[in-house]
Amino acid sequence: MQESAVDTRPDQRVRGWWPDVVLLAAFVALTVALARGHLLTLDVRVADWVSGHRPAPLYWVLRVLNYLGQGGQVLMPVAILLAGFAAWRLRSWRPVALFAGGFVLTYVTIGPLKIWLDRAAPAFPGPDREILFNPAASGAAAMSYPSGHVANALAWYYVIAVLLGVVLSRPLSARATLALRVLPPAIVFVTTTYLAFHWITDSVAGLLLGLILARLLARVPWGLSPGSTPRPASPA
């Protein structure tokens, strides 16, 4: 694909680092607090309350909405399709690079943190279900912290918003961008907690981590201004 066919207008990127430092500090503070036994009572009370106030019709509605944060089955396929179409349209691999950046960044952070922190989900039948570094939990049952659905939603909807701007040949409106990047993660935060797939502090941690990942992605000069259009290659 010809690189000269890409609109190279500068991206609107994140500049300051203070929000990232604050978000990271909050994530670390929350993790340390949980590791020392704080906030666990809150987690249990919220999980027990939602489990007792979840009628079957509401459960299935929330279960469907929760797929808005499913990285492997929903968000990544949508993003790769958009990236492929944008790459064909711009005659450049830059949209695919954006997808790859999102994939690598989420892959090397969310999964390893889940494995290392070893926290069971609320439905875990074993002992000490709410603690971090739970020796009784293993495998998928011990991958609750942080919430991957929430973190994935924040990172991947940033990628999708950028790619949609390219595919539609015009910038998304501020309202549309806000709706795309805020509403799905907010819905996923509520559903993943209300369904007791995660403790509420898992969802908060996923929110903090996802914001960090989205901001890191927004710092990279992908060369994909919203509304970019292919330009004819210069004659040889």
mmCIF file of the C-alpha atoms, coordinates in Angstrom:
data_MODEL
# 
_entry.id   MODEL 
# 
loop_
_atom_site.group_PDB 
_atom_site.id 
_atom_site.type_symbol 
_atom_site.label_atom_id 
_atom_site.label_alt_id 
_atom_site.label_comp_id 
_atom_site.label_asym_id 
_atom_site.label_entity_id 
_atom_site.label_seq_id 
_atom_site.pdbx_PDB_ins_code 
_atom_site.Cartn_x 
_atom_site.Cartn_y 
_atom_site.Cartn_z 
_atom_site.occupancy 
_atom_site.B_iso_or_equiv 
_atom_site.pdbx_formal_charge 
_atom_site.auth_seq_id 
_atom_site.auth_comp_id 
_atom_site.auth_asym_id 
_atom_site.auth_atom_id 
_atom_site.pdbx_PDB_model_num 
ATOM 1   C CA . MET A 1 1   ? 0.000   0.000   0.000   1.00 0.00 ? 1   MET A CA 1 
ATOM 2   C CA . GLN A 1 2   ? 1.282   3.471   -0.895  1.00 0.00 ? 2   GLN A CA 1 
ATOM 3   C CA . GLU A 1 3   ? 2.183   5.596   2.123   1.00 0.00 ? 3   GLU A CA 1 
ATOM 4   C CA . SER A 1 4   ? 1.775   8.747   0.017   1.00 0.00 ? 4   SER A CA 1 
ATOM 5   C CA . ALA A 1 5   ? -1.941  8.068   -0.148  1.00 0.00 ? 5   ALA A CA 1 
ATOM 6   C CA . VAL A 1 6   ? -2.382  8.857   3.544   1.00 0.00 ? 6   VAL A CA 1 
ATOM 7   C CA . ASP A 1 7   ? -3.616  12.162  4.872   1.00 0.00 ? 7   ASP A CA 1 
ATOM 8   C CA . THR A 1 8   ? -0.842  13.210  7.238   1.00 0.00 ? 8   THR A CA 1 
ATOM 9   C CA . ARG A 1 9   ? -2.627  15.988  9.080   1.00 0.00 ? 9   ARG A CA 1 
ATOM 10  C CA . PRO A 1 10  ? -1.643  15.954  12.766  1.00 0.00 ? 10  PRO A CA 1 
ATOM 11  C CA . ASP A 1 11  ? -3.812  13.915  15.131  1.00 0.00 ? 11  ASP A CA 1 
ATOM 12  C CA . GLN A 1 12  ? -5.512  15.503  18.086  1.00 0.00 ? 12  GLN A CA 1 
ATOM 13  C CA . ARG A 1 13  ? -3.453  13.777  20.745  1.00 0.00 ? 13  ARG A CA 1 
ATOM 14  C CA . VAL A 1 14  ? -3.346  13.756  24.529  1.00 0.00 ? 14  VAL A CA 1 
ATOM 15  C CA . ARG A 1 15  ? -0.603  16.020  25.822  1.00 0.00 ? 15  ARG A CA 1 
ATOM 16  C CA . GLY A 1 16  ? -0.430  16.308  29.621  1.00 0.00 ? 16  GLY A CA 1 
ATOM 17  C CA . TRP A 1 17  ? 0.791   13.482  31.862  1.00 0.00 ? 17  TRP A CA 1 
ATOM 18  C CA . TRP A 1 18  ? -0.758  14.526  35.168  1.00 0.00 ? 18  TRP A CA 1 
ATOM 19  C CA . PRO A 1 19  ? -4.099  12.752  34.573  1.00 0.00 ? 19  PRO A CA 1 
ATOM 20  C CA . ASP A 1 20  ? -2.214  9.557   33.753  1.00 0.00 ? 20  ASP A CA 1 
ATOM 21  C CA . VAL A 1 21  ? -0.143  9.829   36.931  1.00 0.00 ? 21  VAL A CA 1 
ATOM 22  C CA . VAL A 1 22  ? -3.282  10.397  39.013  1.00 0.00 ? 22  VAL A CA 1 
ATOM 23  C CA . LEU A 1 23  ? -5.087  7.456   37.374  1.00 0.00 ? 23  LEU A CA 1 
ATOM 24  C CA . LEU A 1 24  ? -2.106  5.150   37.897  1.00 0.00 ? 24  LEU A CA 1 
ATOM 25  C CA . ALA A 1 25  ? -1.714  6.259   41.512  1.00 0.00 ? 25  ALA A CA 1 
ATOM 26  C CA . ALA A 1 26  ? -5.421  5.614   42.116  1.00 0.00 ? 26  ALA A CA 1 
ATOM 27  C CA . PHE A 1 27  ? -5.147  2.138   40.566  1.00 0.00 ? 27  PHE A CA 1 
ATOM 28  C CA . VAL A 1 28  ? -2.117  1.278   42.693  1.00 0.00 ? 28  VAL A CA 1 
ATOM 29  C CA . ALA A 1 29  ? -3.740  2.682   45.857  1.00 0.00 ? 29  ALA A CA 1 
ATOM 30  C CA . LEU A 1 30  ? -6.910  0.681   45.262  1.00 0.00 ? 30  LEU A CA 1 
ATOM 31  C CA . THR A 1 31  ? -4.925  -2.500  44.624  1.00 0.00 ? 31  THR A CA 1 
ATOM 32  C CA . VAL A 1 32  ? -2.812  -2.040  47.755  1.00 0.00 ? 32  VAL A CA 1 
ATOM 33  C CA . ALA A 1 33  ? -5.902  -1.307  49.836  1.00 0.00 ? 33  ALA A CA 1 
ATOM 34  C CA . LEU A 1 34  ? -7.576  -4.516  48.650  1.00 0.00 ? 34  LEU A CA 1 
ATOM 35  C CA . ALA A 1 35  ? -4.411  -6.546  49.202  1.00 0.00 ? 35  ALA A CA 1 
ATOM 36  C CA . ARG A 1 36  ? -4.351  -5.290  52.805  1.00 0.00 ? 36  ARG A CA 1 
ATOM 37  C CA . GLY A 1 37  ? -7.963  -6.276  53.371  1.00 0.00 ? 37  GLY A CA 1 
ATOM 38  C CA . HIS A 1 38  ? -9.664  -2.910  52.978  1.00 0.00 ? 38  HIS A CA 1 
ATOM 39  C CA . LEU A 1 39  ? -12.915 -2.446  51.010  1.00 0.00 ? 39  LEU A CA 1 
ATOM 40  C CA . LEU A 1 40  ? -13.570 -6.193  50.961  1.00 0.00 ? 40  LEU A CA 1 
ATOM 41  C CA . THR A 1 41  ? -16.682 -5.813  53.103  1.00 0.00 ? 41  THR A CA 1 
ATOM 42  C CA . LEU A 1 42  ? -18.035 -3.272  50.620  1.00 0.00 ? 42  LEU A CA 1 
ATOM 43  C CA . ASP A 1 43  ? -17.395 -5.705  47.765  1.00 0.00 ? 43  ASP A CA 1 
ATOM 44  C CA . VAL A 1 44  ? -19.248 -8.524  49.514  1.00 0.00 ? 44  VAL A CA 1 
ATOM 45  C CA . ARG A 1 45  ? -22.193 -6.335  50.485  1.00 0.00 ? 45  ARG A CA 1 
ATOM 46  C CA . VAL A 1 46  ? -22.649 -5.015  46.953  1.00 0.00 ? 46  VAL A CA 1 
ATOM 47  C CA . ALA A 1 47  ? -22.316 -8.497  45.407  1.00 0.00 ? 47  ALA A CA 1 
ATOM 48  C CA . ASP A 1 48  ? -24.786 -10.000 47.873  1.00 0.00 ? 48  ASP A CA 1 
ATOM 49  C CA . TRP A 1 49  ? -27.278 -7.167  47.362  1.00 0.00 ? 49  TRP A CA 1 
ATOM 50  C CA . VAL A 1 50  ? -27.309 -7.364  43.567  1.00 0.00 ? 50  VAL A CA 1 
ATOM 51  C CA . SER A 1 51  ? -27.608 -11.149 43.701  1.00 0.00 ? 51  SER A CA 1 
ATOM 52  C CA . GLY A 1 52  ? -30.779 -10.753 45.749  1.00 0.00 ? 52  GLY A CA 1 
ATOM 53  C CA . HIS A 1 53  ? -32.270 -7.999  43.571  1.00 0.00 ? 53  HIS A CA 1 
ATOM 54  C CA . ARG A 1 54  ? -31.890 -9.351  40.050  1.00 0.00 ? 54  ARG A CA 1 
ATOM 55  C CA . PRO A 1 55  ? -35.138 -10.647 38.492  1.00 0.00 ? 55  PRO A CA 1 
ATOM 56  C CA . ALA A 1 56  ? -34.760 -12.994 35.527  1.00 0.00 ? 56  ALA A CA 1 
ATOM 57  C CA . PRO A 1 57  ? -35.981 -10.541 32.804  1.00 0.00 ? 57  PRO A CA 1 
ATOM 58  C CA . LEU A 1 58  ? -33.518 -7.898  34.021  1.00 0.00 ? 58  LEU A CA 1 
ATOM 59  C CA . TYR A 1 59  ? -30.735 -10.467 34.134  1.00 0.00 ? 59  TYR A CA 1 
ATOM 60  C CA . TRP A 1 60  ? -31.047 -11.298 30.433  1.00 0.00 ? 60  TRP A CA 1 
ATOM 61  C CA . VAL A 1 61  ? -31.246 -7.645  29.385  1.00 0.00 ? 61  VAL A CA 1 
ATOM 62  C CA . LEU A 1 62  ? -28.087 -6.883  31.349  1.00 0.00 ? 62  LEU A CA 1 
ATOM 63  C CA . ARG A 1 63  ? -26.389 -10.018 30.024  1.00 0.00 ? 63  ARG A CA 1 
ATOM 64  C CA . VAL A 1 64  ? -26.898 -8.851  26.439  1.00 0.00 ? 64  VAL A CA 1 
ATOM 65  C CA . LEU A 1 65  ? -25.738 -5.304  27.227  1.00 0.00 ? 65  LEU A CA 1 
ATOM 66  C CA . ASN A 1 66  ? -22.638 -6.696  28.918  1.00 0.00 ? 66  ASN A CA 1 
ATOM 67  C CA . TYR A 1 67  ? -21.404 -7.892  25.515  1.00 0.00 ? 67  TYR A CA 1 
ATOM 68  C CA . LEU A 1 68  ? -20.601 -4.241  24.762  1.00 0.00 ? 68  LEU A CA 1 
ATOM 69  C CA . GLY A 1 69  ? -17.409 -4.888  26.719  1.00 0.00 ? 69  GLY A CA 1 
ATOM 70  C CA . GLN A 1 70  ? -16.528 -8.302  25.299  1.00 0.00 ? 70  GLN A CA 1 
ATOM 71  C CA . GLY A 1 71  ? -13.079 -7.785  23.818  1.00 0.00 ? 71  GLY A CA 1 
ATOM 72  C CA . GLY A 1 72  ? -12.366 -11.027 21.985  1.00 0.00 ? 72  GLY A CA 1 
ATOM 73  C CA . GLN A 1 73  ? -15.864 -11.766 20.693  1.00 0.00 ? 73  GLN A CA 1 
ATOM 74  C CA . VAL A 1 74  ? -17.179 -8.284  19.897  1.00 0.00 ? 74  VAL A CA 1 
ATOM 75  C CA . LEU A 1 75  ? -14.826 -5.325  20.147  1.00 0.00 ? 75  LEU A CA 1 
ATOM 76  C CA . MET A 1 76  ? -11.763 -6.758  18.432  1.00 0.00 ? 76  MET A CA 1 
ATOM 77  C CA . PRO A 1 77  ? -13.716 -8.200  15.484  1.00 0.00 ? 77  PRO A CA 1 
ATOM 78  C CA . VAL A 1 78  ? -15.497 -4.860  15.009  1.00 0.00 ? 78  VAL A CA 1 
ATOM 79  C CA . ALA A 1 79  ? -12.204 -2.971  15.258  1.00 0.00 ? 79  ALA A CA 1 
ATOM 80  C CA . ILE A 1 80  ? -10.349 -5.226  12.810  1.00 0.00 ? 80  ILE A CA 1 
ATOM 81  C CA . LEU A 1 81  ? -13.155 -4.946  10.249  1.00 0.00 ? 81  LEU A CA 1 
ATOM 82  C CA . LEU A 1 82  ? -13.091 -1.154  10.531  1.00 0.00 ? 82  LEU A CA 1 
ATOM 83  C CA . ALA A 1 83  ? -9.287  -1.159  10.362  1.00 0.00 ? 83  ALA A CA 1 
ATOM 84  C CA . GLY A 1 84  ? -9.316  -3.341  7.265   1.00 0.00 ? 84  GLY A CA 1 
ATOM 85  C CA . PHE A 1 85  ? -11.828 -1.150  5.463   1.00 0.00 ? 85  PHE A CA 1 
ATOM 86  C CA . ALA A 1 86  ? -9.985  2.028   6.504   1.00 0.00 ? 86  ALA A CA 1 
ATOM 87  C CA . ALA A 1 87  ? -6.663  0.550   5.359   1.00 0.00 ? 87  ALA A CA 1 
ATOM 88  C CA . TRP A 1 88  ? -8.139  -0.314  1.954   1.00 0.00 ? 88  TRP A CA 1 
ATOM 89  C CA . ARG A 1 89  ? -9.716  3.110   1.677   1.00 0.00 ? 89  ARG A CA 1 
ATOM 90  C CA . LEU A 1 90  ? -6.559  5.027   2.621   1.00 0.00 ? 90  LEU A CA 1 
ATOM 91  C CA . ARG A 1 91  ? -4.201  2.598   0.871   1.00 0.00 ? 91  ARG A CA 1 
ATOM 92  C CA . SER A 1 92  ? -2.144  2.538   4.071   1.00 0.00 ? 92  SER A CA 1 
ATOM 93  C CA . TRP A 1 93  ? -1.420  0.107   6.887   1.00 0.00 ? 93  TRP A CA 1 
ATOM 94  C CA . ARG A 1 94  ? -1.803  2.817   9.538   1.00 0.00 ? 94  ARG A CA 1 
ATOM 95  C CA . PRO A 1 95  ? -5.354  1.829   10.537  1.00 0.00 ? 95  PRO A CA 1 
ATOM 96  C CA . VAL A 1 96  ? -4.131  -1.739  11.033  1.00 0.00 ? 96  VAL A CA 1 
ATOM 97  C CA . ALA A 1 97  ? -1.268  -0.372  13.135  1.00 0.00 ? 97  ALA A CA 1 
ATOM 98  C CA . LEU A 1 98  ? -3.817  1.348   15.360  1.00 0.00 ? 98  LEU A CA 1 
ATOM 99  C CA . PHE A 1 99  ? -5.670  -1.956  15.799  1.00 0.00 ? 99  PHE A CA 1 
ATOM 100 C CA . ALA A 1 100 ? -2.380  -3.740  16.545  1.00 0.00 ? 100 ALA A CA 1 
ATOM 101 C CA . GLY A 1 101 ? -1.482  -1.065  19.083  1.00 0.00 ? 101 GLY A CA 1 
ATOM 102 C CA . GLY A 1 102 ? -4.786  -1.547  20.877  1.00 0.00 ? 102 GLY A CA 1 
ATOM 103 C CA . PHE A 1 103 ? -4.390  -5.326  20.830  1.00 0.00 ? 103 PHE A CA 1 
ATOM 104 C CA . VAL A 1 104 ? -0.825  -5.319  22.165  1.00 0.00 ? 104 VAL A CA 1 
ATOM 105 C CA . LEU A 1 105 ? -1.516  -2.718  24.840  1.00 0.00 ? 105 LEU A CA 1 
ATOM 106 C CA . THR A 1 106 ? -4.556  -4.531  26.230  1.00 0.00 ? 106 THR A CA 1 
ATOM 107 C CA . TYR A 1 107 ? -2.913  -7.956  25.911  1.00 0.00 ? 107 TYR A CA 1 
ATOM 108 C CA . VAL A 1 108 ? 0.225   -7.085  27.900  1.00 0.00 ? 108 VAL A CA 1 
ATOM 109 C CA . THR A 1 109 ? -1.630  -5.299  30.697  1.00 0.00 ? 109 THR A CA 1 
ATOM 110 C CA . ILE A 1 110 ? -5.095  -6.659  31.479  1.00 0.00 ? 110 ILE A CA 1 
ATOM 111 C CA . GLY A 1 111 ? -4.385  -10.389 31.313  1.00 0.00 ? 111 GLY A CA 1 
ATOM 112 C CA . PRO A 1 112 ? -1.068  -10.373 33.214  1.00 0.00 ? 112 PRO A CA 1 
ATOM 113 C CA . LEU A 1 113 ? -2.578  -8.234  35.972  1.00 0.00 ? 113 LEU A CA 1 
ATOM 114 C CA . LYS A 1 114 ? -5.491  -10.654 36.322  1.00 0.00 ? 114 LYS A CA 1 
ATOM 115 C CA . ILE A 1 115 ? -3.137  -13.636 36.570  1.00 0.00 ? 115 ILE A CA 1 
ATOM 116 C CA . TRP A 1 116 ? -0.772  -11.949 39.021  1.00 0.00 ? 116 TRP A CA 1 
ATOM 117 C CA . LEU A 1 117 ? -3.434  -10.566 41.375  1.00 0.00 ? 117 LEU A CA 1 
ATOM 118 C CA . ASP A 1 118 ? -5.299  -13.891 41.439  1.00 0.00 ? 118 ASP A CA 1 
ATOM 119 C CA . ARG A 1 119 ? -8.723  -12.782 42.630  1.00 0.00 ? 119 ARG A CA 1 
ATOM 120 C CA . ALA A 1 120 ? -11.812 -14.961 42.378  1.00 0.00 ? 120 ALA A CA 1 
ATOM 121 C CA . ALA A 1 121 ? -15.145 -13.749 41.045  1.00 0.00 ? 121 ALA A CA 1 
ATOM 122 C CA . PRO A 1 122 ? -18.128 -13.250 43.397  1.00 0.00 ? 122 PRO A CA 1 
ATOM 123 C CA . ALA A 1 123 ? -19.620 -16.596 42.322  1.00 0.00 ? 123 ALA A CA 1 
ATOM 124 C CA . PHE A 1 124 ? -16.504 -18.518 43.408  1.00 0.00 ? 124 PHE A CA 1 
ATOM 125 C CA . PRO A 1 125 ? -17.614 -21.320 45.787  1.00 0.00 ? 125 PRO A CA 1 
ATOM 126 C CA . GLY A 1 126 ? -14.291 -21.671 47.575  1.00 0.00 ? 126 GLY A CA 1 
ATOM 127 C CA . PRO A 1 127 ? -12.909 -19.911 50.649  1.00 0.00 ? 127 PRO A CA 1 
ATOM 128 C CA . ASP A 1 128 ? -11.948 -16.231 50.879  1.00 0.00 ? 128 ASP A CA 1 
ATOM 129 C CA . ARG A 1 129 ? -13.607 -15.478 47.567  1.00 0.00 ? 129 ARG A CA 1 
ATOM 130 C CA . GLU A 1 130 ? -13.114 -11.699 47.917  1.00 0.00 ? 130 GLU A CA 1 
ATOM 131 C CA . ILE A 1 131 ? -9.368  -11.517 48.629  1.00 0.00 ? 131 ILE A CA 1 
ATOM 132 C CA . LEU A 1 132 ? -6.525  -10.854 46.220  1.00 0.00 ? 132 LEU A CA 1 
ATOM 133 C CA . PHE A 1 133 ? -3.755  -13.466 45.876  1.00 0.00 ? 133 PHE A CA 1 
ATOM 134 C CA . ASN A 1 134 ? -6.241  -16.208 46.669  1.00 0.00 ? 134 ASN A CA 1 
ATOM 135 C CA . PRO A 1 135 ? -4.387  -19.565 46.864  1.00 0.00 ? 135 PRO A CA 1 
ATOM 136 C CA . ALA A 1 136 ? -7.659  -21.491 46.673  1.00 0.00 ? 136 ALA A CA 1 
ATOM 137 C CA . ALA A 1 137 ? -8.642  -20.012 43.307  1.00 0.00 ? 137 ALA A CA 1 
ATOM 138 C CA . SER A 1 138 ? -7.062  -20.963 39.993  1.00 0.00 ? 138 SER A CA 1 
ATOM 139 C CA . GLY A 1 139 ? -7.570  -20.623 36.264  1.00 0.00 ? 139 GLY A CA 1 
ATOM 140 C CA . ALA A 1 140 ? -10.451 -18.550 34.946  1.00 0.00 ? 140 ALA A CA 1 
ATOM 141 C CA . ALA A 1 141 ? -12.013 -18.486 38.425  1.00 0.00 ? 141 ALA A CA 1 
ATOM 142 C CA . ALA A 1 142 ? -9.091  -16.364 39.643  1.00 0.00 ? 142 ALA A CA 1 
ATOM 143 C CA . MET A 1 143 ? -9.065  -13.640 36.987  1.00 0.00 ? 143 MET A CA 1 
ATOM 144 C CA . SER A 1 144 ? -11.517 -11.112 38.354  1.00 0.00 ? 144 SER A CA 1 
ATOM 145 C CA . TYR A 1 145 ? -9.278  -8.123  39.118  1.00 0.00 ? 145 TYR A CA 1 
ATOM 146 C CA . PRO A 1 146 ? -9.280  -5.770  37.282  1.00 0.00 ? 146 PRO A CA 1 
ATOM 147 C CA . SER A 1 147 ? -12.432 -6.046  35.175  1.00 0.00 ? 147 SER A CA 1 
ATOM 148 C CA . GLY A 1 148 ? -11.316 -6.813  31.637  1.00 0.00 ? 148 GLY A CA 1 
ATOM 149 C CA . HIS A 1 149 ? -14.712 -5.879  30.216  1.00 0.00 ? 149 HIS A CA 1 
ATOM 150 C CA . VAL A 1 150 ? -14.534 -2.338  31.571  1.00 0.00 ? 150 VAL A CA 1 
ATOM 151 C CA . ALA A 1 151 ? -10.872 -1.801  30.659  1.00 0.00 ? 151 ALA A CA 1 
ATOM 152 C CA . ASN A 1 152 ? -11.373 -3.266  27.180  1.00 0.00 ? 152 ASN A CA 1 
ATOM 153 C CA . ALA A 1 153 ? -14.409 -1.074  26.572  1.00 0.00 ? 153 ALA A CA 1 
ATOM 154 C CA . LEU A 1 154 ? -12.507 2.131   27.304  1.00 0.00 ? 154 LEU A CA 1 
ATOM 155 C CA . ALA A 1 155 ? -9.508  1.178   25.160  1.00 0.00 ? 155 ALA A CA 1 
ATOM 156 C CA . TRP A 1 156 ? -11.339 -0.363  22.207  1.00 0.00 ? 156 TRP A CA 1 
ATOM 157 C CA . TYR A 1 157 ? -14.044 2.273   21.882  1.00 0.00 ? 157 TYR A CA 1 
ATOM 158 C CA . TYR A 1 158 ? -11.273 4.842   21.499  1.00 0.00 ? 158 TYR A CA 1 
ATOM 159 C CA . VAL A 1 159 ? -9.869  2.763   18.624  1.00 0.00 ? 159 VAL A CA 1 
ATOM 160 C CA . ILE A 1 160 ? -13.330 2.310   17.107  1.00 0.00 ? 160 ILE A CA 1 
ATOM 161 C CA . ALA A 1 161 ? -14.080 6.048   17.346  1.00 0.00 ? 161 ALA A CA 1 
ATOM 162 C CA . VAL A 1 162 ? -10.881 6.928   15.464  1.00 0.00 ? 162 VAL A CA 1 
ATOM 163 C CA . LEU A 1 163 ? -11.470 4.303   12.777  1.00 0.00 ? 163 LEU A CA 1 
ATOM 164 C CA . LEU A 1 164 ? -15.094 5.353   12.304  1.00 0.00 ? 164 LEU A CA 1 
ATOM 165 C CA . GLY A 1 165 ? -13.926 8.893   11.605  1.00 0.00 ? 165 GLY A CA 1 
ATOM 166 C CA . VAL A 1 166 ? -11.744 7.536   8.799   1.00 0.00 ? 166 VAL A CA 1 
ATOM 167 C CA . VAL A 1 167 ? -14.359 5.167   7.392   1.00 0.00 ? 167 VAL A CA 1 
ATOM 168 C CA . LEU A 1 168 ? -17.094 7.836   7.354   1.00 0.00 ? 168 LEU A CA 1 
ATOM 169 C CA . SER A 1 169 ? -14.765 10.396  5.703   1.00 0.00 ? 169 SER A CA 1 
ATOM 170 C CA . ARG A 1 170 ? -15.693 13.031  8.238   1.00 0.00 ? 170 ARG A CA 1 
ATOM 171 C CA . PRO A 1 171 ? -14.991 13.746  11.878  1.00 0.00 ? 171 PRO A CA 1 
ATOM 172 C CA . LEU A 1 172 ? -17.471 12.325  14.359  1.00 0.00 ? 172 LEU A CA 1 
ATOM 173 C CA . SER A 1 173 ? -19.358 15.067  16.137  1.00 0.00 ? 173 SER A CA 1 
ATOM 174 C CA . ALA A 1 174 ? -18.338 15.852  19.692  1.00 0.00 ? 174 ALA A CA 1 
ATOM 175 C CA . ARG A 1 175 ? -21.640 14.427  20.900  1.00 0.00 ? 175 ARG A CA 1 
ATOM 176 C CA . ALA A 1 176 ? -21.227 11.210  18.901  1.00 0.00 ? 176 ALA A CA 1 
ATOM 177 C CA . THR A 1 177 ? -17.639 10.773  20.089  1.00 0.00 ? 177 THR A CA 1 
ATOM 178 C CA . LEU A 1 178 ? -18.666 11.331  23.699  1.00 0.00 ? 178 LEU A CA 1 
ATOM 179 C CA . ALA A 1 179 ? -21.563 8.890   23.380  1.00 0.00 ? 179 ALA A CA 1 
ATOM 180 C CA . LEU A 1 180 ? -19.375 6.203   21.780  1.00 0.00 ? 180 LEU A CA 1 
ATOM 181 C CA . ARG A 1 181 ? -16.544 6.514   24.267  1.00 0.00 ? 181 ARG A CA 1 
ATOM 182 C CA . VAL A 1 182 ? -18.597 7.014   27.443  1.00 0.00 ? 182 VAL A CA 1 
ATOM 183 C CA . LEU A 1 183 ? -21.947 5.229   27.169  1.00 0.00 ? 183 LEU A CA 1 
ATOM 184 C CA . PRO A 1 184 ? -20.722 1.672   26.366  1.00 0.00 ? 184 PRO A CA 1 
ATOM 185 C CA . PRO A 1 185 ? -18.062 1.653   29.141  1.00 0.00 ? 185 PRO A CA 1 
ATOM 186 C CA . ALA A 1 186 ? -20.616 3.080   31.593  1.00 0.00 ? 186 ALA A CA 1 
ATOM 187 C CA . ILE A 1 187 ? -23.141 0.391   30.635  1.00 0.00 ? 187 ILE A CA 1 
ATOM 188 C CA . VAL A 1 188 ? -20.484 -2.312  30.956  1.00 0.00 ? 188 VAL A CA 1 
ATOM 189 C CA . PHE A 1 189 ? -19.433 -0.971  34.372  1.00 0.00 ? 189 PHE A CA 1 
ATOM 190 C CA . VAL A 1 190 ? -23.007 -1.221  35.646  1.00 0.00 ? 190 VAL A CA 1 
ATOM 191 C CA . THR A 1 191 ? -23.847 -4.578  34.060  1.00 0.00 ? 191 THR A CA 1 
ATOM 192 C CA . THR A 1 192 ? -20.653 -6.383  35.024  1.00 0.00 ? 192 THR A CA 1 
ATOM 193 C CA . THR A 1 193 ? -21.165 -5.290  38.634  1.00 0.00 ? 193 THR A CA 1 
ATOM 194 C CA . TYR A 1 194 ? -24.913 -5.865  38.769  1.00 0.00 ? 194 TYR A CA 1 
ATOM 195 C CA . LEU A 1 195 ? -24.554 -9.335  37.274  1.00 0.00 ? 195 LEU A CA 1 
ATOM 196 C CA . ALA A 1 196 ? -21.888 -10.106 39.916  1.00 0.00 ? 196 ALA A CA 1 
ATOM 197 C CA . PHE A 1 197 ? -19.410 -11.080 37.227  1.00 0.00 ? 197 PHE A CA 1 
ATOM 198 C CA . HIS A 1 198 ? -17.012 -8.795  39.083  1.00 0.00 ? 198 HIS A CA 1 
ATOM 199 C CA . TRP A 1 199 ? -16.713 -7.153  42.461  1.00 0.00 ? 199 TRP A CA 1 
ATOM 200 C CA . ILE A 1 200 ? -17.431 -3.435  42.348  1.00 0.00 ? 200 ILE A CA 1 
ATOM 201 C CA . THR A 1 201 ? -13.770 -2.647  43.056  1.00 0.00 ? 201 THR A CA 1 
ATOM 202 C CA . ASP A 1 202 ? -12.849 -4.828  40.038  1.00 0.00 ? 202 ASP A CA 1 
ATOM 203 C CA . SER A 1 203 ? -14.989 -2.547  37.890  1.00 0.00 ? 203 SER A CA 1 
ATOM 204 C CA . VAL A 1 204 ? -13.456 0.597   39.418  1.00 0.00 ? 204 VAL A CA 1 
ATOM 205 C CA . ALA A 1 205 ? -9.969  -0.804  38.777  1.00 0.00 ? 205 ALA A CA 1 
ATOM 206 C CA . GLY A 1 206 ? -10.959 -1.638  35.187  1.00 0.00 ? 206 GLY A CA 1 
ATOM 207 C CA . LEU A 1 207 ? -12.200 1.926   34.751  1.00 0.00 ? 207 LEU A CA 1 
ATOM 208 C CA . LEU A 1 208 ? -8.905  3.394   35.984  1.00 0.00 ? 208 LEU A CA 1 
ATOM 209 C CA . LEU A 1 209 ? -6.794  1.027   33.894  1.00 0.00 ? 209 LEU A CA 1 
ATOM 210 C CA . GLY A 1 210 ? -8.941  1.498   30.785  1.00 0.00 ? 210 GLY A CA 1 
ATOM 211 C CA . LEU A 1 211 ? -8.630  5.275   30.981  1.00 0.00 ? 211 LEU A CA 1 
ATOM 212 C CA . ILE A 1 212 ? -4.855  4.923   31.189  1.00 0.00 ? 212 ILE A CA 1 
ATOM 213 C CA . LEU A 1 213 ? -4.783  2.616   28.158  1.00 0.00 ? 213 LEU A CA 1 
ATOM 214 C CA . ALA A 1 214 ? -7.065  4.882   26.109  1.00 0.00 ? 214 ALA A CA 1 
ATOM 215 C CA . ARG A 1 215 ? -4.893  7.889   26.922  1.00 0.00 ? 215 ARG A CA 1 
ATOM 216 C CA . LEU A 1 216 ? -1.739  5.986   25.958  1.00 0.00 ? 216 LEU A CA 1 
ATOM 217 C CA . LEU A 1 217 ? -3.290  5.059   22.619  1.00 0.00 ? 217 LEU A CA 1 
ATOM 218 C CA . ALA A 1 218 ? -4.296  8.681   22.081  1.00 0.00 ? 218 ALA A CA 1 
ATOM 219 C CA . ARG A 1 219 ? -0.658  9.797   22.513  1.00 0.00 ? 219 ARG A CA 1 
ATOM 220 C CA . VAL A 1 220 ? 0.604   7.900   19.467  1.00 0.00 ? 220 VAL A CA 1 
ATOM 221 C CA . PRO A 1 221 ? 0.760   9.848   16.154  1.00 0.00 ? 221 PRO A CA 1 
ATOM 222 C CA . TRP A 1 222 ? -1.137  7.274   14.131  1.00 0.00 ? 222 TRP A CA 1 
ATOM 223 C CA . GLY A 1 223 ? -1.565  9.676   11.195  1.00 0.00 ? 223 GLY A CA 1 
ATOM 224 C CA . LEU A 1 224 ? -5.311  9.060   11.186  1.00 0.00 ? 224 LEU A CA 1 
ATOM 225 C CA . SER A 1 225 ? -7.079  12.363  11.562  1.00 0.00 ? 225 SER A CA 1 
ATOM 226 C CA . PRO A 1 226 ? -10.862 11.888  11.713  1.00 0.00 ? 226 PRO A CA 1 
ATOM 227 C CA . GLY A 1 227 ? -12.227 12.315  8.226   1.00 0.00 ? 227 GLY A CA 1 
ATOM 228 C CA . SER A 1 228 ? -8.927  11.521  6.512   1.00 0.00 ? 228 SER A CA 1 
ATOM 229 C CA . THR A 1 229 ? -9.250  10.885  2.796   1.00 0.00 ? 229 THR A CA 1 
ATOM 230 C CA . PRO A 1 230 ? -6.812  9.299   0.372   1.00 0.00 ? 230 PRO A CA 1 
ATOM 231 C CA . ARG A 1 231 ? -4.700  11.664  -1.691  1.00 0.00 ? 231 ARG A CA 1 
ATOM 232 C CA . PRO A 1 232 ? -3.380  10.833  -5.145  1.00 0.00 ? 232 PRO A CA 1 
ATOM 233 C CA . ALA A 1 233 ? 0.250   9.767   -5.178  1.00 0.00 ? 233 ALA A CA 1 
ATOM 234 C CA . SER A 1 234 ? 2.669   12.325  -6.559  1.00 0.00 ? 234 SER A CA 1 
ATOM 235 C CA . PRO A 1 235 ? 3.768   11.556  -10.107 1.00 0.00 ? 235 PRO A CA 1 
ATOM 236 C CA . ALA A 1 236 ? 7.204   10.007  -10.378 1.00 0.00 ? 236 ALA A CA 1 
# 
